[in-house]
Amino acid sequence: MNQTWILVILVFCQKMTSGAGEEKTVKEGQQVELKCRPGGEVSMIVWFRVLDNGMEFLASFTKEGFQKSPAASFPSTFSQSSIRNDILTLKSFNRSRDSGLYCCGSLVKGNEMQFGKVIRLVGEKVEVALKAPQTTITAPTQYTTATPCVCNKIEDNKQGETSPQMFCSPIILGSMAASCGLLLLLLIIAILYCNRIRTRRCPHHYKRKPQMAPGKQMMTNRHV
């Protein structure tokens, strides 16, 4: 590439604005056809692109479509199969490598610079769905406790009145004492009833044994 084309590209970069040209949104890995041809009678066409990191020369062709001086990376990135129809093909779009401005230019009549249609390639934004962190919620353990003695609740007790909670303990103690007395009474009744039944069934235990005469008792002892 000679110094004349370097000057052409530099002039183009100075005149180029961010909003100029046609914009294409391209998916990752997609093939893109870039159509551009300067106006007027030209003898040679130069393709170049302007990326975020600077300007890059791609290749130069004659007006018949024959390649003259390609860049080192041109064969692996671009295809010139349709260059006679003013179409340069980007084989596989890479967002970080290929996003930028694409254009062609030429010298007309030896001193007039003309540029073709500018194409801006923009990579399609891929929305990555963020997974919400999975959290396991453990239900709190429920403990069952005995219901405390609660008397009638009186809100806003007036000063000088006796709290109903003071009568809870005497009520409980009185109930327990009454229950104990009832059990004791039932025990006494059960003992008396059992003794009465026993007396009816075994009357001989309570009869007095007959007394023997003294003489018969002595005779019995002698035989022994």
C-alpha positions as CSV (number, residue, x, y, z in Angstrom):
1,M,0.0,0.0,0.0
2,N,1.5,3.3,-1.1
3,Q,1.6,6.6,0.8
4,T,-1.3,8.0,-1.4
5,W,-3.8,5.5,0.0
6,I,-2.6,6.1,3.5
7,L,-3.4,9.8,3.0
8,V,-6.8,8.9,1.5
9,I,-7.7,6.8,4.6
10,L,-6.5,9.5,7.0
11,V,-8.7,12.1,5.2
12,F,-11.6,9.8,5.4
13,C,-11.1,9.2,9.2
14,Q,-11.1,13.0,9.8
15,K,-14.3,13.5,7.9
16,M,-16.1,10.4,9.3
17,T,-18.6,11.0,12.1
18,S,-20.0,8.5,14.5
19,G,-23.5,8.6,13.1
20,A,-22.6,8.4,9.4
21,G,-23.3,5.4,7.2
22,E,-25.5,2.3,7.4
23,E,-25.6,0.4,10.6
24,K,-26.0,-3.4,10.7
25,T,-26.5,-5.5,13.8
26,V,-24.8,-8.8,13.4
27,K,-24.9,-12.0,15.4
28,E,-21.8,-13.8,16.6
29,G,-20.4,-16.1,13.9
30,Q,-22.7,-14.7,11.1
31,Q,-21.5,-14.1,7.6
32,V,-21.8,-10.5,6.4
33,E,-21.7,-9.1,2.9
34,L,-20.2,-5.5,2.6
35,K,-21.2,-3.6,-0.6
36,C,-19.3,-0.5,-1.5
37,R,-18.1,1.2,-4.6
38,P,-16.7,4.7,-5.1
39,G,-18.4,6.9,-7.7
40,G,-16.8,8.0,-11.0
41,E,-14.2,6.3,-13.1
42,V,-11.7,4.5,-10.9
43,S,-8.6,2.4,-11.7
44,M,-8.2,0.8,-8.3
45,I,-10.4,0.4,-5.1
46,V,-9.1,0.1,-1.6
47,W,-11.0,-1.6,1.2
48,F,-10.3,-0.6,4.8
49,R,-12.0,-0.5,8.2
50,V,-11.8,1.7,11.3
51,L,-12.0,-0.2,14.6
52,D,-11.9,0.9,18.2
53,N,-8.1,0.3,18.2
54,G,-7.4,2.2,15.0
55,M,-7.5,2.0,11.2
56,E,-6.8,-1.3,9.3
57,F,-6.0,-1.8,5.6
58,L,-7.8,-4.8,4.2
59,A,-7.0,-5.1,0.5
60,S,-6.9,-3.3,-2.8
61,F,-8.5,-4.4,-6.1
62,T,-8.5,-3.3,-9.7
63,K,-11.8,-2.1,-11.3
64,E,-12.1,-5.6,-12.9
65,G,-11.9,-7.2,-9.4
66,F,-8.4,-8.6,-9.4
67,Q,-6.6,-8.5,-6.1
68,K,-3.4,-6.5,-5.8
69,S,-2.2,-6.2,-2.2
70,P,-4.1,-7.9,0.6
71,A,-3.4,-7.6,4.3
72,A,-1.8,-10.6,6.0
73,S,-5.1,-11.5,7.8
74,F,-7.3,-11.0,4.8
75,P,-7.5,-14.6,3.5
76,S,-8.6,-16.1,6.8
77,T,-11.1,-13.3,7.6
78,F,-12.6,-12.2,4.2
79,S,-13.7,-13.7,1.0
80,Q,-13.4,-12.0,-2.5
81,S,-15.6,-14.3,-4.4
82,S,-18.2,-11.5,-5.1
83,I,-15.7,-8.6,-5.3
84,R,-16.6,-8.0,-9.0
85,N,-20.1,-7.1,-7.8
86,D,-18.5,-4.7,-5.3
87,I,-19.2,-7.1,-2.4
88,L,-16.6,-8.0,0.2
89,T,-17.7,-11.0,2.4
90,L,-16.8,-11.2,6.1
91,K,-16.7,-15.0,6.7
92,S,-17.5,-15.1,10.4
93,F,-18.3,-12.1,12.5
94,N,-16.5,-11.7,15.8
95,R,-17.8,-9.0,18.0
96,S,-14.6,-8.1,19.7
97,R,-12.5,-8.3,16.5
98,D,-14.9,-7.1,13.7
99,S,-17.1,-4.3,15.2
100,G,-16.4,-1.0,13.5
101,L,-16.7,1.0,10.2
102,Y,-16.1,-0.6,6.8
103,C,-15.7,1.4,3.6
104,C,-13.8,1.6,0.3
105,G,-12.2,4.5,-1.5
106,S,-10.4,5.5,-4.6
107,L,-8.6,8.3,-6.4
108,V,-10.5,9.8,-9.4
109,K,-8.6,11.7,-12.1
110,G,-5.4,11.4,-10.1
111,N,-6.2,14.0,-7.4
112,E,-9.9,13.6,-6.4
113,M,-10.7,11.3,-3.5
114,Q,-14.1,9.6,-3.4
115,F,-15.5,7.2,-0.9
116,G,-18.2,4.6,-1.2
117,K,-21.0,3.8,1.2
118,V,-20.0,3.4,4.9
119,I,-21.2,0.4,6.8
120,R,-21.1,0.1,10.5
121,L,-21.1,-3.4,12.0
122,V,-22.4,-3.7,15.6
123,G,-22.4,-7.0,17.5
124,E,-25.8,-8.2,18.8
125,K,-26.0,-7.9,22.5
126,V,-26.5,-11.3,24.2
127,E,-28.6,-11.1,27.3
128,V,-27.4,-13.5,29.8
129,A,-30.1,-14.7,32.2
130,L,-28.9,-14.5,35.8
131,K,-30.1,-17.4,37.9
132,A,-31.4,-16.3,41.2
133,P,-29.6,-17.9,44.1
134,Q,-31.5,-20.8,45.5
135,T,-32.2,-20.3,49.1
136,T,-33.6,-23.0,51.3
137,I,-36.0,-21.7,53.9
138,T,-36.3,-24.0,56.9
139,A,-39.5,-23.7,58.9
140,P,-38.9,-22.9,62.5
141,T,-39.4,-25.7,65.0
142,Q,-42.6,-25.2,66.9
143,Y,-42.5,-26.0,70.6
144,T,-45.7,-26.8,72.5
145,T,-45.8,-25.4,76.0
146,A,-48.4,-25.8,78.7
147,T,-51.0,-23.0,78.7
148,P,-50.3,-20.8,81.6
149,C,-53.1,-19.8,84.0
150,V,-54.5,-16.7,82.6
151,C,-57.3,-15.0,84.4
152,N,-59.5,-12.4,82.9
153,K,-57.3,-9.8,81.3
154,I,-58.2,-6.3,82.2
155,E,-56.5,-3.6,80.2
156,D,-55.4,-0.4,81.8
157,N,-55.9,-1.5,85.4
158,K,-56.7,1.4,87.6
159,Q,-54.5,2.2,90.5
160,G,-55.6,0.6,93.8
161,E,-57.5,-2.3,92.2
162,T,-56.3,-5.9,92.9
163,S,-54.9,-7.7,89.9
164,P,-57.0,-10.8,88.9
165,Q,-53.8,-12.8,88.6
166,M,-53.4,-12.8,92.4
167,F,-56.3,-15.2,92.7
168,C,-54.9,-17.9,90.4
169,S,-52.7,-19.6,93.0
170,P,-55.4,-19.9,95.7
171,I,-57.9,-21.4,93.2
172,I,-55.3,-24.0,92.1
173,L,-54.4,-24.9,95.7
174,G,-58.0,-25.1,96.8
175,S,-58.8,-27.5,93.9
176,M,-55.9,-29.7,94.8
177,A,-56.8,-29.7,98.5
178,A,-60.4,-30.7,97.7
179,S,-59.2,-33.5,95.4
180,C,-56.9,-34.8,98.1
181,G,-59.7,-34.8,100.7
182,L,-62.0,-36.6,98.3
183,L,-59.4,-39.3,97.7
184,L,-58.8,-39.7,101.4
185,L,-62.5,-40.1,102.0
186,L,-62.8,-42.7,99.3
187,L,-59.9,-44.6,100.8
188,I,-61.5,-44.8,104.2
189,I,-64.8,-45.9,102.8
190,A,-63.0,-48.6,100.7
191,I,-61.1,-49.9,103.9
192,L,-64.3,-50.1,105.9
193,Y,-66.2,-51.9,103.1
194,C,-63.4,-54.4,102.7
195,N,-63.4,-55.2,106.4
196,R,-67.1,-55.7,106.4
197,I,-67.0,-58.2,103.5
198,R,-64.2,-60.1,105.1
199,T,-66.2,-60.5,108.4
200,R,-69.2,-62.0,106.5
201,R,-67.1,-64.5,104.6
202,C,-65.0,-65.8,107.6
203,P,-67.2,-65.7,110.8
204,H,-65.2,-68.7,112.5
205,H,-62.2,-66.5,113.0
206,Y,-64.2,-64.3,115.4
207,K,-65.9,-67.2,117.4
208,R,-64.4,-68.1,120.8
209,K,-63.0,-71.6,121.2
210,P,-64.9,-73.8,123.8
211,Q,-63.0,-74.4,127.0
212,M,-62.3,-78.0,128.1
213,A,-62.8,-79.3,131.7
214,P,-59.7,-79.5,133.9
215,G,-60.0,-83.2,134.4
216,K,-60.2,-84.0,130.7
217,Q,-57.3,-81.9,130.0
218,M,-55.2,-83.8,132.6
219,M,-56.2,-87.1,131.1
220,T,-55.2,-86.1,127.7
221,N,-51.8,-85.0,129.0
222,R,-51.2,-88.4,130.6
223,H,-51.7,-90.3,127.4
224,V,-49.2,-88.3,125.9
